[in-house]
């Protein structure tokens, strides 16, 4: 019985989707609404939960050559979407169709919805005296409500507590099922083939920030030397945190009230300077830049927050590494944008030995952020916490920290005390 349940979960949760699933779900809801509308669409009213809006606002839509927007996603689904294709609803649209959808998108109105569902999309389409209304709630493809001017067609709405119900299996069940009992390997092959095709496209042509493709640029410049010695830099940095968290009786030079922040701000820069063969003065200046950028970043926050201070300190590291590779202030700003886009949101759940694991991840982020900045790869548009300048981005992060730390700390402390 549990095997059947595991198989159903796998098939329900691992599904084919063309495009980021939040804007695609909006396109899907719009396509379903079009299916039940009598007449030609004239006006669209979207009412969407904040979490969906967050994930759908800025991500590029498939086939649009970099165009994005919730209104455009809705218009594409409404005018040309295939409602029967589910999350492949706007796959294969032509440039002419996308252009027409973009023109129509000015007729799409968007509003926040106070729904208790984290995932909630309501689409109402009008055509003269006719209308259709579709609600998706709980999951991306759960069409829970359909109505038009003839009346309610279907209504399977549920209570919010049913949203994303807890899985009725554990790790031992997963292992036994996967190793001994699962038989449908054609489905696994489909997962591998479809996802590998996207990997091949990214490696071959490069898209967005080219985060993956840049690793295969070759060359023997300082940035390539840095990546080739990544393990050494991580080893040096995490070893220092291992020792400090284990209570070794040695002092460290702290930064902004934290010993780990002091170690993280300096050790990666020192190790990188060594592998790059940097002279003493260049090393000193890089450590100084890293230390001051960390101080600048942390000065915007309360002394203690719910977020990992060592993670924020690696913003200083990315700046110091840029200097070691010959970059200037413009590249430093790009590295800061890259790093914040990656590491912000890592929570602090107390000082302990696993801090070294977080430090390893964040140090890697700093190294790669600096590498991309030297390659002139960085966010070109406002997205998420990223603003149009590194300074404003750091302000956004500080604002989020101050507004959310109190209740995050309370929740974390409750877990720790229990």
Secondary structure, DSSP 8 states (H G I E B T S, - for coil): -HHHHHHHHHHHHS---SS-HHHHHHHHHHHHHHHT-SS---EEEEEE-HHHHHHHSSSB-TTSSS-B-HHHHHHHHHHH--GGGGGGTTTT--HHHHHHHHHHGGGEEEEE---SSSSEEEEEEEETTEEEEEEEESSTT-EEEEEETTEEEEE----GGGTT---S--HHHHHHIIIII---HHHHHHHHHHHHHHHHHHHHH--TT-TTGGGG----SHHHHHHHTHHHHHHHHHHHHHHHHTT-S-----BTTBHHHHHHHHHHHHHHHHHHT--HHHHHHHHHHHHHHHHHHHTTS-SS-SB-HHHHHHHHHHHHHHHHTT--HHHHHHHHHHHHHHHTT-B---SSTTHHHHHHHHHHHHHHHHHHHHTT----S-BTTB-SSHHHHHHHHHHHHHHHHHHHHHHHHHHHH-
